[in-house]
Amino acid sequence: MDSYQRYNAVEVRLSEFIFRCSECGVTYAETEVRSTCPSCAASQESGGVVRGVLEVELATLPDGWPPRRYAEFEFLQPFLPISHPETLPHLVVGGTPLLPVPGLRRELGMPNLWIKDDSRNPSGSTKDRASLLVVAKAIEYGIDTLATASTGNAASALAAVAGAAGRRAIVFVPADAPAAKLVQMLAYGATVIRLDGDYDDAFELCCEACDTFGWYNRNTAVNPFTIEGKKTAALEIAAQLAPDECDAVVVPTGDGVILAGIAKGFSDLSRCGLISRTPRLVAVQPSGSAAIVTAAQSGADTVEPLAEAASIADSLTVRVPRNATLCLRRIRESGGAGVAVSDRAIVAAIGRLARTTGVFAEPAGAAALAGLESALDQSLVGRDERVVLLITGSGLKDVAAATQAVAVPATIAADIDAIAELLDRADR
């Protein structure tokens, strides 16, 4: 690939970086690979954890915070493997708020608790971060069609960003994907392929289709830029807290790429001296889909696939966490832990989070609060520590699930006496 190329009549120099295999340590130039380490991928088993996950190593990192303190994604360019901000689709991704949540602080007795509200991204989830960078790289490579497998959020995110960039998105989703997410991806113009199967089936078929038809594969762990995109949440957390630093970040975890991305962001910041230490990472999974947490708690070096996986948190429900190996390593390197939470605790957390913070989260996002409460009970985090909860998706993406967290009132007569009677009953 030539070291220069044209984009929107702007001559740009390609960013300088290498890929390093997280499994065998071999490095590759950008021109040599597009997905996983060829050597390790030779041992890939169908339906298994992804072998040879690649991570980006930038040749240089900034020695100070970029201007505007991450008000928008494009100001993170010094930390990203892109050639120029103009390659980023024109959609405002990232720059989400870090909220001090005084009500929840009081209830939990945690004066230094924060929420990173990634439900405010354009499609309503943190998956927009990965999709923005993946589409930017597709633009650099001159690729028009991108594909992904998803329970809903990654598909909606890719559809939104691809639509903004004038690219085609093809998404593979299970038939039971939440209706709101399905409507989203369709409205954004994606070609939606609904399968009679689960997410793991969609993942395998998407990979096969990308190989067959030459599409750019956005699948989590397969595409190395998904980790790079998701690391931007960690960059923002550090900038928003500076000069203070957090002690722990609680991360809802499915395939394990979000947690690996958070770890990568803090690692890059440590490398360039912008933070003095990296926080502990606490992975939260539903008890019905807890392969990574089970391995973390047992001390196992490998993650055993589940025969079945089920949870109200569809975004976290996987039989085979594709980035399990790297995620497990990053949890341990950080001194962190894994916690499993019940669907009942997740549903309760939806209401508690909304009531005390004003943040309405889908089950996967609310799992962060349920996980924090479990981590507190197990003394995995301290109440006086600086802790950040990553809220990964909006409750509007799965209203049916959120309905379980509330009591829908019966109708009453449209007169003031009926209102007075209702209020009297409520006060008793």
C-alpha positions as CSV (number, residue, x, y, z in Angstrom):
1,M,0.0,0.0,0.0
2,D,1.3,3.4,-0.9
3,S,2.3,5.6,2.1
4,Y,0.0,8.3,0.7
5,Q,-3.5,8.2,-0.5
6,R,-6.3,10.6,-1.4
7,Y,-9.5,11.1,0.6
8,N,-12.0,13.8,-0.2
9,A,-9.2,15.6,-2.1
10,V,-7.0,15.7,1.0
11,E,-3.6,14.1,0.8
12,V,-2.9,12.2,4.0
13,R,-0.1,10.1,5.3
14,L,-1.0,6.7,6.7
15,S,-0.6,6.3,10.4
16,E,2.4,4.3,11.5
17,F,1.7,1.2,13.6
18,I,2.1,-2.5,13.7
19,F,-0.2,-5.4,14.7
20,R,1.0,-7.7,17.4
21,C,-0.6,-11.0,18.0
22,S,-1.9,-11.3,21.5
23,E,-1.4,-15.1,21.4
24,C,2.1,-15.7,19.9
25,G,3.6,-12.2,19.9
26,V,4.5,-12.1,16.2
27,T,4.2,-8.6,14.6
28,Y,2.8,-7.7,11.2
29,A,2.7,-4.5,9.1
30,E,-0.7,-3.1,8.3
31,T,-0.3,-4.2,4.7
32,E,0.2,-7.9,5.7
33,V,-3.0,-8.7,7.5
34,R,-6.6,-7.6,7.7
35,S,-8.0,-9.6,10.6
36,T,-6.2,-12.2,12.8
37,C,-2.7,-13.6,13.1
38,P,-2.3,-16.0,10.1
39,S,-0.2,-18.4,12.1
40,C,-2.5,-18.7,15.1
41,A,-5.6,-18.6,12.9
42,A,-4.5,-21.8,11.3
43,S,-5.5,-23.5,14.5
44,Q,-8.9,-21.8,14.6
45,E,-11.8,-24.2,15.4
46,S,-15.2,-23.5,14.0
47,G,-17.4,-22.1,16.8
48,G,-14.4,-21.6,19.1
49,V,-12.7,-18.6,20.8
50,V,-11.0,-16.5,18.2
51,R,-7.3,-17.4,17.8
52,G,-4.6,-14.9,17.0
53,V,-6.4,-11.7,18.1
54,L,-4.3,-8.7,17.0
55,E,-3.7,-5.5,18.9
56,V,-2.4,-2.3,17.4
57,E,0.9,-0.8,18.6
58,L,1.3,2.8,17.5
59,A,4.8,3.9,16.6
60,T,4.4,7.1,18.6
61,L,2.0,8.3,21.3
62,P,1.3,11.9,22.3
63,D,3.1,13.2,25.3
64,G,0.2,15.4,26.4
65,W,-3.6,15.6,26.3
66,P,-4.9,16.6,22.8
67,P,-6.8,19.9,22.5
68,R,-10.4,20.2,23.7
69,R,-10.0,17.3,26.1
70,Y,-11.9,14.8,23.9
71,A,-14.9,16.8,23.2
72,E,-15.3,14.8,20.0
73,F,-13.9,11.5,18.7
74,E,-11.7,13.2,16.0
75,F,-9.6,14.8,18.7
76,L,-8.4,11.4,19.8
77,Q,-6.6,10.9,16.4
78,P,-3.1,11.0,18.0
79,F,-4.1,7.8,19.8
80,L,-5.7,6.1,16.8
81,P,-4.4,4.1,13.8
82,I,-6.0,6.4,11.2
83,S,-4.4,8.5,8.6
84,H,-6.3,11.7,9.1
85,P,-9.4,12.9,10.9
86,E,-11.1,13.3,7.5
87,T,-11.3,9.5,7.2
88,L,-13.7,9.4,10.1
89,P,-17.3,9.4,9.0
90,H,-19.2,12.6,9.9
91,L,-21.0,11.4,13.0
92,V,-20.4,12.6,16.5
93,V,-19.3,9.5,18.4
94,G,-17.7,9.5,21.8
95,G,-17.3,12.5,24.0
96,T,-19.9,11.0,26.3
97,P,-20.3,12.5,29.8
98,L,-18.7,11.2,33.1
99,L,-21.5,11.8,35.6
100,P,-21.0,12.2,39.3
101,V,-24.4,10.7,40.3
102,P,-24.9,12.1,43.8
103,G,-28.1,10.1,44.4
104,L,-26.5,6.8,43.7
105,R,-23.4,7.8,45.7
106,R,-25.5,8.4,48.7
107,E,-27.4,5.1,48.4
108,L,-24.2,3.1,48.1
109,G,-22.1,5.1,50.4
110,M,-19.5,5.7,47.6
111,P,-18.5,9.4,47.4
112,N,-16.2,8.8,44.5
113,L,-18.5,6.9,42.2
114,W,-18.9,7.9,38.5
115,I,-20.9,6.8,35.5
116,K,-19.6,6.8,32.0
117,D,-22.8,7.2,30.1
118,D,-22.2,5.7,26.6
119,S,-25.9,5.4,26.0
120,R,-25.5,8.9,24.5
121,N,-23.7,7.7,21.4
122,P,-25.6,8.2,18.1
123,S,-27.1,4.7,17.9
124,G,-27.4,4.5,21.7
125,S,-24.5,2.2,22.6
126,T,-20.7,2.1,23.1
127,K,-20.5,-0.1,20.0
128,D,-20.5,3.1,17.9
129,R,-16.9,3.6,19.0
130,A,-15.7,0.4,17.3
131,S,-17.9,0.9,14.3
132,L,-16.6,4.4,13.6
133,L,-13.0,3.3,13.5
134,V,-13.8,0.2,11.5
135,V,-15.6,2.2,8.9
136,A,-12.8,4.8,8.8
137,K,-10.4,1.9,8.0
138,A,-12.7,0.6,5.3
139,I,-12.6,4.1,3.7
140,E,-8.8,4.0,3.8
141,Y,-8.8,0.6,2.2
142,G,-11.4,1.5,-0.4
143,I,-13.9,-1.1,0.7
144,D,-17.6,-0.4,0.2
145,T,-19.3,-3.2,2.0
146,L,-18.9,-4.1,5.7
147,A,-20.6,-6.9,7.7
148,T,-21.0,-8.0,11.3
149,A,-22.8,-10.4,13.5
150,S,-24.7,-9.0,16.4
151,T,-27.5,-9.5,18.9
152,G,-28.4,-5.9,18.0
153,N,-26.1,-3.1,19.2
154,A,-23.1,-3.8,17.0
155,A,-25.5,-4.2,14.0
156,S,-27.2,-0.9,14.7
157,A,-23.9,0.9,15.3
158,L,-22.4,-0.4,12.0
159,A,-25.6,0.5,10.2
160,A,-25.6,4.0,11.6
161,V,-21.9,4.8,10.8
162,A,-22.0,3.1,7.4
163,G,-25.0,5.1,6.5
164,A,-23.3,8.3,7.5
165,A,-20.3,7.3,5.4
166,G,-22.2,6.1,2.3
167,R,-21.1,2.5,2.8
168,R,-23.2,-0.7,2.7
169,A,-23.8,-2.6,6.0
170,I,-24.8,-6.2,6.0
171,V,-25.7,-7.5,9.5
172,F,-26.4,-11.0,10.7
173,V,-28.7,-11.2,13.8
174,P,-30.6,-13.9,15.6
175,A,-34.4,-14.0,15.0
176,D,-35.0,-12.9,18.6
177,A,-33.0,-9.7,18.4
178,P,-35.0,-7.0,20.4
179,A,-37.5,-5.2,18.2
180,A,-36.2,-1.7,18.8
181,K,-32.6,-2.7,17.7
182,L,-34.1,-4.4,14.6
183,V,-36.0,-1.3,13.7
184,Q,-32.9,0.8,14.2
185,M,-30.7,-1.2,11.9
186,L,-33.4,-1.2,9.2
187,A,-34.0,2.5,9.5
188,Y,-30.3,3.2,9.0
189,G,-30.5,1.2,5.8
190,A,-28.6,-2.0,6.6
191,T,-29.3,-5.2,4.8
192,V,-30.5,-7.3,7.7
193,I,-30.2,-11.1,7.7
194,R,-32.3,-12.7,10.5
195,L,-31.2,-16.2,11.3
196,D,-33.0,-19.1,12.9
197,G,-30.2,-19.4,15.4
198,D,-28.3,-17.5,18.1
199,Y,-25.5,-15.0,18.1
200,D,-22.8,-17.6,17.9
201,D,-24.5,-19.0,14.7
202,A,-24.6,-15.5,13.3
203,F,-20.9,-15.0,14.1
204,E,-19.8,-18.1,12.2
205,L,-22.0,-17.4,9.1
206,C,-20.9,-13.8,9.0
207,C,-17.2,-14.8,8.9
208,E,-17.9,-17.3,6.2
209,A,-19.8,-14.8,4.1
210,C,-17.1,-12.2,4.4
211,D,-14.5,-14.7,3.2
212,T,-16.8,-15.8,0.3
213,F,-18.0,-12.4,-0.9
214,G,-15.0,-10.2,0.1
215,W,-16.8,-8.0,2.6
216,Y,-14.9,-6.2,5.4
217,N,-15.5,-8.2,8.6
218,R,-16.3,-6.0,11.6
219,N,-16.9,-9.0,13.9
220,T,-15.7,-8.5,17.4
221,A,-12.1,-9.8,18.0
222,V,-11.7,-10.7,14.3
223,N,-11.3,-7.1,13.3
224,P,-8.4,-5.6,15.3
225,F,-9.8,-2.1,15.1
226,T,-12.8,-3.0,17.3
227,I,-10.4,-3.0,20.3
228,E,-8.9,0.3,19.2
229,G,-12.3,1.9,18.8
230,K,-13.5,0.8,22.2
231,K,-10.3,2.0,24.0
232,T,-11.5,5.5,23.4
233,A,-13.9,5.2,26.4
234,A,-10.9,4.7,28.6
235,L,-9.0,7.7,27.1
236,E,-12.1,9.9,27.8
237,I,-12.5,8.6,31.4
238,A,-8.9,9.4,32.2
239,A,-9.1,12.9,30.6
240,Q,-12.4,13.6,32.4
241,L,-11.1,12.6,35.8
242,A,-7.6,14.2,35.4
243,P,-5.7,15.1,37.5
244,D,-7.4,12.4,39.6
245,E,-7.2,8.7,38.5
246,C,-9.7,6.0,39.0
247,D,-9.1,2.8,41.0
248,A,-11.5,0.5,39.2
249,V,-13.8,0.4,36.2
250,V,-16.8,-2.0,36.1
251,V,-17.4,-3.3,32.6
252,P,-20.4,-5.3,31.3
253,T,-18.8,-8.2,29.4
254,G,-20.0,-10.5,26.6
255,D,-17.4,-11.4,24.0
256,G,-14.7,-9.5,26.0
257,V,-13.7,-6.9,23.5
258,I,-15.1,-3.9,25.4
259,L,-13.0,-4.8,28.5
260,A,-9.9,-5.5,26.3
261,G,-10.4,-2.1,24.7
262,I,-10.7,-0.4,28.1
263,A,-7.5,-2.1,29.1
264,K,-5.7,-1.0,25.9
265,G,-6.7,2.6,26.4
266,F,-5.3,2.7,29.9
267,S,-2.2,0.9,28.8
268,D,-1.6,3.5,26.0
269,L,-2.0,6.3,28.5
270,S,0.4,4.6,30.9
271,R,3.0,4.2,28.1
272,C,3.0,7.9,27.3
273,G,3.0,8.9,31.0
274,L,-0.4,10.5,31.1
275,I,-1.5,8.3,34.0
276,S,0.6,6.9,36.8
277,R,-1.2,3.6,37.2
278,T,-3.9,1.5,35.5
279,P,-7.2,0.8,37.2
280,R,-8.5,-2.7,38.1
281,L,-11.1,-4.0,35.7
282,V,-14.1,-5.8,37.0
283,A,-15.9,-7.9,34.3
284,V,-19.7,-8.4,34.8
285,Q,-21.6,-11.2,33.1
286,P,-25.1,-12.6,33.6
287,S,-25.0,-15.8,35.6
288,G,-26.6,-17.6,32.6
289,S,-23.8,-16.5,30.3
290,A,-20.7,-16.3,32.5
291,A,-17.9,-18.2,30.8
292,I,-15.3,-15.5,31.3
293,V,-16.2,-14.8,34.9
294,T,-16.2,-18.6,35.7
295,A,-12.7,-18.9,34.4
296,A,-11.6,-15.7,36.2
297,Q,-12.9,-17.0,39.5
298,S,-11.6,-20.5,39.1
299,G,-8.1,-19.5,38.1
300,A,-8.4,-21.3,34.8
301,D,-6.1,-20.2,31.9
302,T,-8.7,-21.0,29.2
303,V,-12.4,-20.3,28.9
304,E,-14.8,-23.3,28.5
305,P,-17.6,-22.6,26.0
306,L,-21.2,-23.0,27.4
307,A,-23.6,-25.6,26.0
308,E,-26.3,-23.0,26.3
309,A,-26.4,-19.3,27.2
310,A,-29.4,-17.3,28.2
311,S,-30.1,-13.9,29.9
312,I,-32.3,-10.9,29.7
313,A,-29.2,-9.0,28.8
314,D,-29.1,-10.0,25.1
315,S,-25.9,-8.0,24.4
316,L,-24.0,-10.1,27.0
317,T,-25.4,-13.5,25.9
318,V,-22.9,-15.7,24.2
319,R,-22.0,-19.4,24.3
320,V,-18.4,-18.7,23.2
321,P,-16.9,-15.4,24.2
322,R,-14.8,-14.7,21.1
323,N,-12.2,-12.5,22.8
324,A,-12.2,-14.6,26.0
325,T,-8.4,-15.4,26.1
326,L,-7.3,-11.8,25.9
327,C,-10.1,-10.5,28.1
328,L,-9.2,-13.0,30.9
329,R,-5.5,-12.0,30.7
330,R,-6.3,-8.2,30.9
331,I,-8.6,-8.8,33.9
332,R,-5.7,-10.5,35.8
333,E,-3.0,-8.1,34.6
334,S,-5.1,-5.2,36.1
335,G,-5.6,-7.0,39.4
336,G,-9.3,-7.1,38.7
337,A,-12.0,-9.7,39.0
338,G,-15.1,-11.1,37.5
339,V,-18.6,-11.2,39.0
340,A,-21.7,-13.0,37.8
341,V,-25.2,-11.4,38.4
342,S,-28.7,-12.8,38.1
343,D,-31.3,-11.6,35.7
344,R,-33.3,-10.5,38.7
345,A,-30.4,-8.3,39.9
346,I,-30.0,-6.8,36.4
347,V,-33.7,-5.9,36.2
348,A,-33.7,-4.3,39.6
349,A,-30.6,-2.3,38.6
350,I,-32.4,-0.9,35.6
351,G,-34.9,0.8,37.9
352,R,-32.4,1.8,40.5
353,L,-30.0,3.3,38.0
354,A,-32.8,5.3,36.3
355,R,-34.3,6.5,39.6
356,T,-31.0,7.7,41.2
357,T,-29.1,9.0,38.2
358,G,-31.5,9.7,35.4
359,V,-29.8,7.2,33.2
360,F,-32.1,4.7,31.5
361,A,-30.0,1.7,30.5
362,E,-30.8,-1.5,28.7
363,P,-30.1,-4.7,30.7
364,A,-26.5,-5.1,29.5
365,G,-25.7,-1.5,30.7
366,A,-27.6,-1.9,34.0
367,A,-25.6,-5.0,34.6
368,A,-22.7,-2.7,35.6
369,L,-24.6,-1.5,38.6
370,A,-25.7,-5.0,39.6
371,G,-22.0,-6.1,39.2
372,L,-20.8,-3.2,41.4
373,E,-23.2,-4.2,44.2
374,S,-21.9,-7.8,44.0
375,A,-18.3,-6.6,43.9
376,L,-19.0,-4.5,47.0
377,D,-20.4,-7.5,48.8
378,Q,-17.3,-9.5,47.9
379,S,-14.9,-6.7,48.9
380,L,-13.6,-6.5,45.4
381,V,-13.9,-2.7,45.4
382,G,-13.9,-0.3,48.3
383,R,-16.6,2.2,49.0
384,D,-14.0,5.0,49.3
385,E,-12.4,4.2,46.0
386,R,-12.8,6.1,42.7
387,V,-15.0,3.7,40.7
388,V,-16.4,4.2,37.2
389,L,-19.4,2.2,35.9
390,L,-19.5,1.9,32.1
391,I,-23.1,2.1,31.0
392,T,-23.0,0.5,27.5
393,G,-26.5,1.0,26.1
394,S,-29.8,2.9,26.2
395,G,-32.9,1.4,27.8
396,L,-34.8,2.5,24.7
397,K,-33.2,-0.4,22.9
398,D,-35.1,-3.0,24.9
399,V,-38.2,-1.4,26.5
400,A,-39.8,-4.9,26.8
401,A,-37.0,-5.9,29.2
402,A,-37.2,-2.6,31.1
403,T,-40.9,-3.1,31.6
404,Q,-40.1,-5.8,34.1
405,A,-38.4,-3.2,36.3
406,V,-41.6,-1.1,36.7
407,A,-45.2,-1.4,37.7
408,V,-47.4,0.0,34.9
409,P,-50.3,1.9,36.6
410,A,-54.0,1.2,35.9
411,T,-56.0,3.9,34.3
412,I,-58.2,6.1,36.5
413,A,-61.1,8.5,35.8
414,A,-60.2,11.8,34.3
415,D,-61.3,14.0,37.3
416,I,-59.6,15.6,40.3
417,D,-61.3,13.4,42.9
418,A,-59.8,10.3,41.3
419,I,-56.4,11.9,41.5
420,A,-56.9,12.8,45.1
421,E,-57.9,9.3,45.9
422,L,-54.9,7.9,44.1
423,L,-52.5,10.2,46.0
424,D,-54.1,9.2,49.3
425,R,-53.5,5.5,48.6
426,A,-49.9,6.2,47.6
427,D,-49.3,8.0,50.9
428,R,-50.6,5.3,53.1
